[in-house]
């Protein structure tokens, strides 16, 4: 069943009417109802709903983008892996403490090419969300990421990462096991591995928990994804001590893909189907696959030295610009 966001209320009402008319049509074998041609009325309402949806998504506010990025029915990292990869073999554990299922990864083939794939997985229902800790990794997750990136370097495998997390797990247990150090070393590993690294923000990219696997040669973002140092709600609570200021915080954070592209912090925006990736997951995933393929081709012929030099200059330039 499709879930609607609060600003999609008008579209939800139209689609509910369309569903009711289709149900009546099936019961009446397509016959009219009180002089109403059900097929014509359904087509008219569907066209109206499509126009409203296009209008809504053409002028989303930053806070509405946040809602779309967090939509429970958006495809998650495992959906991308299952659809875009073949021969996927998951790898577990950090070889120090244990396995963190908030951060997943393993070897696979992307369009026939061997790769290492890593992602933050939120889960799609209550059971899987608890198992994956809502995509918020602990230190062992980031140490697993380091291990997989170093393995990829050893075997000459390009690294593909899928980012979708509110941030690293902030619990006392994580802090006790060295959360900050694990994130810092993961970022450093991203910057030092001598193989191509293509990162894609598919939903929410939150703070260091996202950057830990996203400091790549090329960074992609879905059209309605977000990427920020802090959530609008947290920023509003800190700056104004008022959660009602979240819209202003979202605007100030410049967290949308469009803002980040203008600032030069990401390289490509991947267009989503009308209404967001949650409406047509297969189409959204296919578009991401095409974008990754193109970006991978743009760096595949670079030498190890060129990769490291370009990556170093890329991130130094960001600090100069700021």
Phi and psi in degrees as a GROMACS rama.xvg file:
@    title "Ramachandran Plot"
@    xaxis  label "Phi"
@    yaxis  label "Psi"
@TYPE xy
-72.1781  135.844  UNK-2
-101.133  132.242  UNK-3
-106.533  144.278  UNK-4
-83.2149  163.16  UNK-5
-60.7213  -33.819  UNK-6
-79.4835  -3.65592  UNK-7
-98.1634  16.6235  UNK-8
-56.3113  -43.5885  UNK-9
-64.4355  -37.6491  UNK-10
-69.3173  -39.2056  UNK-11
-60.3947  -42.4626  UNK-12
-63.9949  -41.8692  UNK-13
-65.8363  -42.3026  UNK-14
-70.2721  -29.2356  UNK-15
-65.5285  -42.9508  UNK-16
-63.1004  -40.8715  UNK-17
-60.7056  -43.5442  UNK-18
-62.5218  -40.8795  UNK-19
-65.8994  -41.3753  UNK-20
-64.7809  -40.0416  UNK-21
-65.0616  -36.4  UNK-22
-65.1991  -43.1998  UNK-23
-62.7561  -42.4289  UNK-24
-60.6158  -39.655  UNK-25
-65.9599  -37.8707  UNK-26
-71.1796  -32.8352  UNK-27
-99.8595  12.4801  UNK-28
56.4901  36.9292  UNK-29
81.9351  0.712047  UNK-30
-70.2373  159.353  UNK-31
-72.5494  163.816  UNK-32
-128.283  111.419  UNK-33
53.5424  44.9805  UNK-34
80.5691  3.53268  UNK-35
-94.0425  128.141  UNK-36
-84.0282  107.124  UNK-37
-63.3052  -42.2496  UNK-38
-62.6537  -42.9017  UNK-39
-66.6233  -42.7749  UNK-40
-66.1089  -39.1075  UNK-41
-62.4377  -44.6273  UNK-42
-63.2886  -39.7347  UNK-43
-64.4739  -44.6933  UNK-44
-67.2121  -37.4481  UNK-45
-63.951  -40.4445  UNK-46
-65.9834  -40.3806  UNK-47
-64.9419  -41.7968  UNK-48
-64.568  -40.018  UNK-49
-63.468  -42.3591  UNK-50
-63.4125  -42.148  UNK-51
-65.0626  -40.6222  UNK-52
-63.6008  -44.3375  UNK-53
-62.3596  -40.677  UNK-54
-64.3091  -45.3139  UNK-55
-60.8689  -46.4924  UNK-56
-79.9014  -7.99488  UNK-57
-84.5513  -11.7595  UNK-58
-140.341  42.3996  UNK-59
-66.513  138.782  UNK-60
-78.0493  162.538  UNK-61
-54.9006  -39.9188  UNK-62
-69.016  -34.1359  UNK-63
-67.3697  -34.44  UNK-64
-61.5275  -37.7477  UNK-65
-61.0112  -44.0553  UNK-66
-61.4058  -43.5  UNK-67
-65.1334  -43.5575  UNK-68
-60.5445  -30.3594  UNK-69
-94.1394  1.60272  UNK-70
-54.6509  130.039  UNK-71
-62.9122  -23.0988  UNK-72
-97.3323  5.86828  UNK-73
-66.6175  146.936  UNK-74
-64.0993  139.96  UNK-75
-103.827  179.913  UNK-76
-55.0166  -44.1773  UNK-77
-64.196  -32.1742  UNK-78
-64.494  -42.1037  UNK-79
-65.6689  -42.0566  UNK-80
-64.6637  -45.58  UNK-81
-65.7271  -32.6896  UNK-82
-86.5894  -37.4868  UNK-83
-96.5905  -20.2703  UNK-84
-108.301  152.356  UNK-85
-122.779  160.828  UNK-86
53.6549  37.0265  UNK-87
-72.5094  125.467  UNK-88
-120.885  104.152  UNK-89
-67.6182  145.314  UNK-90
-119.475  142.764  UNK-91
-127.225  154.173  UNK-92
87.9899  152.274  UNK-93
-104.518  2.18524  UNK-94
62.7457  23.9532  UNK-95
-140.081  -44.7892  UNK-96
-126.705  -52.3028  UNK-97
175.842  -164.758  UNK-98
-107.557  135.995  UNK-99
-113.231  112.882  UNK-100
-82.4446  -1.14548  UNK-101
-69.8191  -27.008  UNK-102
-117.108  116.897  UNK-103
-111.653  160.872  UNK-104
177.944  167.362  UNK-105
170.248  -178.993  UNK-106
-88.4624  148.399  UNK-107
-160.537  -178.832  UNK-108
-118.892  130.932  UNK-109
-111.335  107.259  UNK-110
53.6147  42.7713  UNK-111
89.649  -12.9048  UNK-112
-96.5391  128.467  UNK-113
-63.1214  133.898  UNK-114
-143.265  166.468  UNK-115
-106.929  126.789  UNK-116
-115.853  135.883  UNK-117
-136.569  141.103  UNK-118
-158.172  159.158  UNK-119
-96.4287  126.341  UNK-120
-112.711  123.449  UNK-121
-83.9415  -31.5352  UNK-122
95.8335  156.814  UNK-123
-116.431  -10.5001  UNK-124
-143.758  178.411  UNK-125
-57.2  -46.4013  UNK-126
-62.5289  -47.4437  UNK-127
-72.3571  -31.5914  UNK-128
-64.787  -39.7986  UNK-129
-67.4297  -40.6505  UNK-130
-63.6682  -39.6718  UNK-131
-93.1752  5.02345  UNK-132
53.8361  39.2486  UNK-133
56.7029  26.0157  UNK-134
80.6487  8.8428  UNK-135
-100.609  106.064  UNK-136
-80.3871  152.603  UNK-137
-99.2023  177.366  UNK-138
-54.6063  -38.3254  UNK-139
-64.6521  -26.2438  UNK-140
-68.4216  -44.5143  UNK-141
-72.3468  -28.7972  UNK-142
-72.9956  -31.9606  UNK-143
-64.0719  -41.7222  UNK-144
-60.3427  -42.5432  UNK-145
-59.4085  -44.3713  UNK-146
-61.4745  -43.3326  UNK-147
-69.6499  -36.9718  UNK-148
-66.3736  -40.1428  UNK-149
-67.3208  -36.1742  UNK-150
-63.8349  -42.4557  UNK-151
-60.7742  -41.7028  UNK-152
-62.4905  -41.7766  UNK-153
-62.5856  -35.8363  UNK-154
-102.829  7.27724  UNK-155
67.9909  35.8446  UNK-156
-99.2279  129.086  UNK-157
-59.7606  150.347  UNK-158
-110.333  128.089  UNK-159
-115.781  125.439  UNK-160
-120.531  146.623  UNK-161
-122.658  117.684  UNK-162
-104.541  125.2  UNK-163
-159.385  84.8401  UNK-164
-151.593  143.968  UNK-165
-73.5993  -15.4861  UNK-166
142.904  175.164  UNK-167
-67.4694  152.262  UNK-168
-63.3484  125.066  UNK-169
-93.8698  15.6766  UNK-170
-70.4097  160.686  UNK-171
-61.4266  -37.8154  UNK-172
-61.6057  -39.457  UNK-173
-67.3034  -43.3875  UNK-174
-62.8247  -38.5106  UNK-175
-65.1897  -29.1505  UNK-176
-95.4705  9.97387  UNK-177
89.9688  49.4571  UNK-178
-59.742  -49.7688  UNK-179
-61.8723  -42.573  UNK-180
-64.5887  -38.9982  UNK-181
-66.3817  -40.991  UNK-182
-65.6459  -45.0573  UNK-183
-60.2013  -42.3604  UNK-184
-70.3248  -32.0743  UNK-185
-66.5793  -42.5877  UNK-186
-61.9809  -44.4034  UNK-187
-61.1457  -39.4651  UNK-188
-64.4625  -41.7008  UNK-189
-54.6984  -41.7035  UNK-190
-77.3204  -18.6419  UNK-191
-105.334  -19.4343  UNK-192
-64.8449  140.951  UNK-193
-98.01  42.6802  UNK-194
-137.652  157.073  UNK-195
-60.8542  141.755  UNK-196
-131.308  114.865  UNK-197
-110.712  118.247  UNK-198
-107.274  141.77  UNK-199
-131.132  122.334  UNK-200
-87.7446  110.506  UNK-201
-98.6964  -13.8953  UNK-202
-149.321  -100.791  UNK-203
-106.82  127.405  UNK-204
-110.428  100.768  UNK-205
-106.004  110.869  UNK-206
55.3562  -150.784  UNK-207
-63.1551  -26.5034  UNK-208
-62.3674  -26.4305  UNK-209
-89.6267  -45.2742  UNK-210
-60.0617  -28.1427  UNK-211
-55.2754  -27.7428  UNK-212
-124.055  17.0212  UNK-213
-122.944  5.03687  UNK-214
-83.5105  71.4382  UNK-215
-108.018  -175.73  UNK-216
-70.5321  -37.3149  UNK-217
-135.329  134.426  UNK-218
-120.238  122.056  UNK-219
-108.343  152.635  UNK-220
-137.984  138.445  UNK-221
-67.3441  152.809  UNK-222
-52.8406  -38.4  UNK-223
-110.182  19.0208  UNK-224
-79.9293  166.37  UNK-225
-131.853  156.174  UNK-226
-150.797  116.068  UNK-227
-156.084  157.936  UNK-228
-73.656  -21.7061  UNK-229
-155.481  154.975  UNK-230
-74.7609  153.204  UNK-231
-58.4497  -37.9755  UNK-232
-64.2558  -43.5877  UNK-233
-68.3148  -40.1056  UNK-234
-62.785  -41.3308  UNK-235
-63.3175  -39.9367  UNK-236
-67.3763  -35.357  UNK-237
-77.8674  -47.4874  UNK-238
-79.364  -41.0985  UNK-239
-114.7  -7.91086  UNK-240
54.3857  36.5123  UNK-241
-150.925  109.135  UNK-242
-62.2035  -19.0387  UNK-243
-68.8501  -10.8903  UNK-244
-88.3582  8.92114  UNK-245
-55.7804  -39.8438  UNK-246
-58.9407  -41.7062  UNK-247
-66.9952  -38.3126  UNK-248
-64.975  -42.5162  UNK-249
-60.896  -39.0082  UNK-250
-65.9262  -44.3997  UNK-251
-70.1652  -29.8181  UNK-252
-71.8177  -17.9766  UNK-253
52.034  53.7889  UNK-254
-96.4082  -1.80058  UNK-255
-80.9539  160.168  UNK-256
-60.3405  -37.0893  UNK-257
-66.0235  -42.0072  UNK-258
-64.8459  -44.431  UNK-259
-68.4327  -32.4687  UNK-260
-66.5245  -42.2129  UNK-261
-62.5747  -36.1843  UNK-262
-79.3354  -7.90637  UNK-263
78.8483  19.0049  UNK-264
-90.9146  -17.0232  UNK-265
-129.832  167.413  UNK-266
-106.162  -30.7175  UNK-267
-149.104  140.488  UNK-268
-102.63  126.976  UNK-269
-95.9966  116.658  UNK-270
-62.1219  140.381  UNK-271
-101.722  158.005  UNK-272
-59.6883  155.733  UNK-273
-56.5224  127.83  UNK-274
94.0356  1.50786  UNK-275
94.8049  163.069  UNK-276
-60.7403  -24.8848  UNK-277
-68.2387  -21.2804  UNK-278
-81.3823  -37.7785  UNK-279
-135.509  73.4942  UNK-280
-56.6719  -42.8517  UNK-281
-62.1301  -41.4793  UNK-282
-66.0446  -42.5357  UNK-283
-62.2962  -43.9288  UNK-284
-63.7086  -40.731  UNK-285
-62.5407  -40.7049  UNK-286
-64.0956  -39.2561  UNK-287
-63.9495  -41.798  UNK-288
-59.3706  -42.2237  UNK-289
-63.9233  -41.6032  UNK-290
-66.7414  -43.015  UNK-291
-62.1003  -43.2555  UNK-292
-58.606  -43.4955  UNK-293
-66.3351  -42.8386  UNK-294
-70.0952  -35.9886  UNK-295
-64.3015  -39.7747  UNK-296
-63.9859  -30.8815  UNK-297
-72.6992  -17.5529  UNK-298
-120.06  -4.00821  UNK-299
-65.657  -26.1524  UNK-300
-92.4684  0.315806  UNK-301
-74.2334  143.426  UNK-302
-74.5964  167.131  UNK-303
-58.3392  -41.1164  UNK-304
-65.7214  -41.3263  UNK-305
-65.138  -40.1309  UNK-306
-58.415  -49.9852  UNK-307
-65.145  -40.4954  UNK-308
-65.0794  -45.857  UNK-309
-65.3727  -39.152  UNK-310
-66.2237  -43.1813  UNK-311
-59.9416  -47.7684  UNK-312
-65.307  -36.3093  UNK-313
-57.6685  -48.9014  UNK-314
-81.8659  -26.8378  UNK-315
-67.1093  -36.1745  UNK-316
-63.7915  -35.2634  UNK-317
-62.7818  -39.8046  UNK-318
-69.9878  -34.5442  UNK-319
-67.5341  -40.3546  UNK-320
-66.6892  -30.9196  UNK-321
